[in-house]
Amino acid sequence: MRVLVVDDDSSLREGVAALIQESGFDVETADSGDAADSWVRAVPFSGVVLDLGLPDGDGLALLRQWRRRGLAVPILVLSARGTPDERADGLEAGANDYLPKPFHGRELLARLRRMIQGSTPLIEPLRLGADGDVAFDLVDESVFRNGQPVAISRTLRRVLGVLVAARGRAVSKAHLMDQVRDLEAAASENAVEQWVRRLRQRLGQSLILTVPGQGYAINLPAERAIR
């Protein structure tokens, strides 16, 4: 499972990220609303920890924007705004949970786990492929083919997740390289081609389409694709 931590305070952001990572999650971080929005557009997350005092805008406005856009990822607000009215504002804006600062690390982890686990039944695996025979679970990034689990590496899960997040639109090799550099420091265009080849071998040759001059796109059932 992957969690995004959004906070402009670098020491707090990295401390929260380390705490969450030590508990078994994969973690990405963002120091602004724009950076956070880029992440959620590119990668499916199991949960987001969101500060409200961001340098490029109000976190509440970002939260409302995400919900209006249909982003269903569970969001835990972690903010110094802690009055009852401020907490109510966050929950009414679409937060799943709200934890005021200062906070205790154990409570943060307990709330995060409960939030993610509680959301699981509400998020059905996304069907992929022209026939929908491949399923990708947006919560824990597990992969199934014809109802059977398929074990793939973290790098391949990340590549698949980036393609899934684009919902049928082309994703360039450069963007795929950028999204896996924390896992593959030597990422290259040749490496991207190899990862796509492996995904096709494991999940079906027609799952990932080659878009000439643009990159790759996930092959979705027609009603799910965004063109």
C-alpha positions as CSV (number, residue, x, y, z in Angstrom):
1,M,0.0,0.0,0.0
2,R,1.2,3.5,-0.8
3,V,0.6,6.7,1.1
4,L,1.2,10.3,0.1
5,V,2.3,12.7,2.9
6,V,1.7,16.4,2.1
7,D,3.3,19.1,4.3
8,D,5.4,22.1,3.6
9,D,7.4,21.6,6.9
10,S,10.3,19.5,5.7
11,S,11.2,18.1,9.1
12,L,7.6,17.2,10.0
13,R,7.0,15.8,6.5
14,E,10.0,13.5,6.5
15,G,9.4,12.5,10.1
16,V,5.8,11.5,9.3
17,A,6.9,9.7,6.1
18,A,9.6,7.7,8.0
19,L,7.0,6.7,10.7
20,I,4.6,5.5,8.1
21,Q,7.2,3.7,6.1
22,E,8.5,1.9,9.2
23,S,5.0,0.5,9.7
24,G,5.1,-1.2,6.3
25,F,3.7,1.3,3.8
26,D,5.4,2.7,0.7
27,V,5.5,6.5,1.0
28,E,5.8,9.4,-1.3
29,T,6.0,13.1,-0.2
30,A,4.9,16.5,-1.5
31,D,5.7,20.0,-0.1
32,S,2.9,21.9,-1.9
33,G,-0.6,21.5,-3.3
34,D,0.6,21.5,-6.9
35,A,3.1,18.7,-6.1
36,A,0.4,16.7,-4.3
37,D,-2.0,17.1,-7.2
38,S,0.6,15.9,-9.7
39,W,1.2,12.8,-7.5
40,V,-2.5,11.8,-7.2
41,R,-3.0,12.3,-10.9
42,A,-0.1,10.0,-11.7
43,V,-0.3,7.3,-9.0
44,P,-3.1,5.5,-7.2
45,F,-2.6,5.9,-3.4
46,S,-4.2,3.9,-0.6
47,G,-4.3,7.0,1.5
48,V,-3.2,10.7,1.8
49,V,-2.0,12.5,4.9
50,L,-2.8,16.2,4.2
51,D,-1.6,19.4,5.9
52,L,-3.9,22.4,5.3
53,G,-1.3,25.2,5.5
54,L,0.3,24.8,2.1
55,P,2.5,27.5,0.5
56,D,0.6,27.6,-2.8
57,G,-3.0,27.5,-1.5
58,D,-5.3,26.3,1.2
59,G,-5.4,22.6,1.8
60,L,-9.1,22.7,2.3
61,A,-9.6,24.1,-1.2
62,L,-7.4,21.3,-2.6
63,L,-9.4,18.7,-0.7
64,R,-12.7,20.0,-2.1
65,Q,-11.2,20.1,-5.6
66,W,-10.1,16.5,-5.3
67,R,-13.6,15.4,-4.2
68,R,-15.3,17.4,-6.9
69,R,-13.0,15.6,-9.4
70,G,-14.1,12.3,-8.1
71,L,-10.9,11.3,-6.3
72,A,-12.0,8.6,-3.9
73,V,-8.7,8.1,-2.0
74,P,-9.0,8.1,1.8
75,I,-7.6,11.4,3.2
76,L,-6.5,12.1,6.8
77,V,-6.1,15.8,7.5
78,L,-3.1,16.5,9.9
79,S,-3.3,20.2,10.8
80,A,-2.6,22.8,13.5
81,R,-6.1,24.0,12.9
82,G,-7.7,22.1,15.8
83,T,-10.9,23.8,17.0
84,P,-14.2,21.9,16.7
85,D,-15.3,24.2,13.9
86,E,-12.0,23.7,12.0
87,R,-12.2,20.0,12.3
88,A,-15.9,20.0,11.1
89,D,-14.8,22.2,8.1
90,G,-12.2,19.5,7.2
91,L,-14.7,16.6,7.5
92,E,-17.4,18.5,5.5
93,A,-14.8,19.3,2.8
94,G,-14.3,15.5,2.3
95,A,-11.7,14.3,4.8
96,N,-12.2,10.8,6.1
97,D,-10.5,11.7,9.4
98,Y,-8.9,14.7,11.1
99,L,-6.0,14.7,13.5
100,P,-4.9,18.1,15.0
101,K,-1.3,18.9,15.6
102,P,0.6,18.2,17.9
103,F,-0.2,14.5,17.6
104,H,1.1,11.2,18.8
105,G,2.7,8.9,16.2
106,R,0.9,5.8,17.4
107,E,-2.4,7.5,17.1
108,L,-1.6,8.7,13.6
109,L,-0.7,5.2,12.5
110,A,-3.8,3.7,14.1
111,R,-6.1,6.3,12.4
112,L,-4.3,5.8,9.1
113,R,-4.7,2.0,9.1
114,R,-8.3,2.2,10.2
115,M,-9.1,4.7,7.5
116,I,-7.5,2.7,4.8
117,Q,-9.0,-0.6,5.9
118,G,-12.4,1.0,6.3
119,S,-12.3,2.2,2.7
120,T,-11.4,-1.1,1.2
121,P,-14.9,-2.5,0.7
122,L,-15.9,0.7,-1.0
123,I,-13.3,0.6,-3.7
124,E,-13.7,-2.2,-6.3
125,P,-10.7,-3.5,-8.2
126,L,-10.4,-1.7,-11.6
127,R,-11.0,-4.0,-14.5
128,L,-8.3,-3.8,-17.2
129,G,-7.9,-5.2,-20.7
130,A,-10.4,-5.2,-23.5
131,D,-12.2,-8.1,-21.9
132,G,-11.7,-7.0,-18.3
133,D,-9.8,-10.2,-17.4
134,V,-7.2,-8.3,-15.4
135,A,-8.1,-6.5,-12.2
136,F,-5.9,-4.0,-10.3
137,D,-6.8,-3.2,-6.7
138,L,-6.4,0.5,-6.1
139,V,-6.0,0.1,-2.4
140,D,-3.3,-2.5,-2.0
141,E,-2.1,-2.6,-5.6
142,S,-2.6,-6.3,-5.9
143,V,-3.1,-7.7,-9.4
144,F,-5.4,-10.5,-10.6
145,R,-5.9,-12.3,-13.9
146,N,-9.0,-14.3,-14.5
147,G,-9.6,-14.1,-10.8
148,Q,-6.2,-15.5,-9.8
149,P,-3.6,-13.4,-8.0
150,V,-0.5,-12.5,-10.0
151,A,2.8,-11.7,-8.2
152,I,4.8,-8.9,-9.8
153,S,7.7,-6.7,-8.5
154,R,7.3,-3.3,-6.9
155,T,8.7,-1.7,-10.0
156,L,6.1,-3.4,-12.2
157,R,3.3,-2.5,-9.8
158,R,4.4,1.1,-9.9
159,V,4.5,1.2,-13.8
160,L,1.1,-0.5,-13.9
161,G,-0.3,2.0,-11.4
162,V,0.9,5.0,-13.4
163,L,-0.6,3.6,-16.5
164,V,-3.9,2.8,-14.7
165,A,-4.0,6.4,-13.2
166,A,-3.9,7.8,-16.8
167,R,-7.2,5.9,-17.6
168,G,-6.4,5.1,-21.2
169,R,-4.4,8.2,-22.0
170,A,-0.8,7.9,-23.3
171,V,2.0,8.0,-20.8
172,S,5.5,8.9,-22.0
173,K,8.6,6.8,-21.3
174,A,10.1,9.9,-19.6
175,H,7.2,10.1,-17.2
176,L,7.3,6.4,-16.3
177,M,11.1,6.8,-15.7
178,D,10.5,9.7,-13.3
179,Q,7.8,7.8,-11.4
180,V,10.1,4.9,-10.6
181,R,13.4,6.6,-9.9
182,D,13.1,5.9,-6.1
183,L,12.9,2.2,-7.0
184,E,15.2,2.1,-10.1
185,A,17.9,4.7,-9.9
186,A,19.2,3.7,-13.3
187,A,15.9,3.9,-15.1
188,S,16.2,4.3,-18.8
189,E,14.0,4.1,-21.9
190,N,15.3,0.6,-22.5
191,A,14.4,-0.3,-19.0
192,V,10.8,1.0,-19.5
193,E,10.5,-1.1,-22.6
194,Q,11.6,-4.2,-20.6
195,W,9.1,-3.5,-17.8
196,V,6.3,-3.1,-20.3
197,R,7.4,-6.4,-22.0
198,R,7.3,-8.2,-18.6
199,L,3.8,-6.8,-17.8
200,R,2.5,-8.0,-21.2
201,Q,4.0,-11.4,-20.6
202,R,2.4,-11.8,-17.2
203,L,-0.9,-10.1,-17.8
204,G,-1.6,-10.4,-21.6
205,Q,-0.1,-8.9,-24.7
206,S,-3.1,-6.6,-25.3
207,L,-3.1,-5.1,-21.8
208,I,-0.7,-2.2,-22.6
209,L,-0.9,-0.4,-25.9
210,T,2.0,1.2,-27.7
211,V,1.0,4.8,-28.8
212,P,3.5,5.8,-31.5
213,G,5.4,9.0,-30.7
214,Q,3.7,9.3,-27.2
215,G,4.5,6.2,-25.1
216,Y,2.2,3.6,-23.7
217,A,-1.5,3.4,-22.6
218,I,-3.4,0.9,-20.5
219,N,-6.1,-0.9,-22.5
220,L,-9.4,-0.4,-20.6
221,P,-12.9,-1.6,-21.4
222,A,-14.3,1.0,-23.7
223,E,-16.7,2.5,-21.1
224,R,-13.8,3.2,-18.7
225,A,-11.3,4.9,-21.0
226,I,-10.8,8.7,-21.0
227,R,-9.9,10.0,-24.4
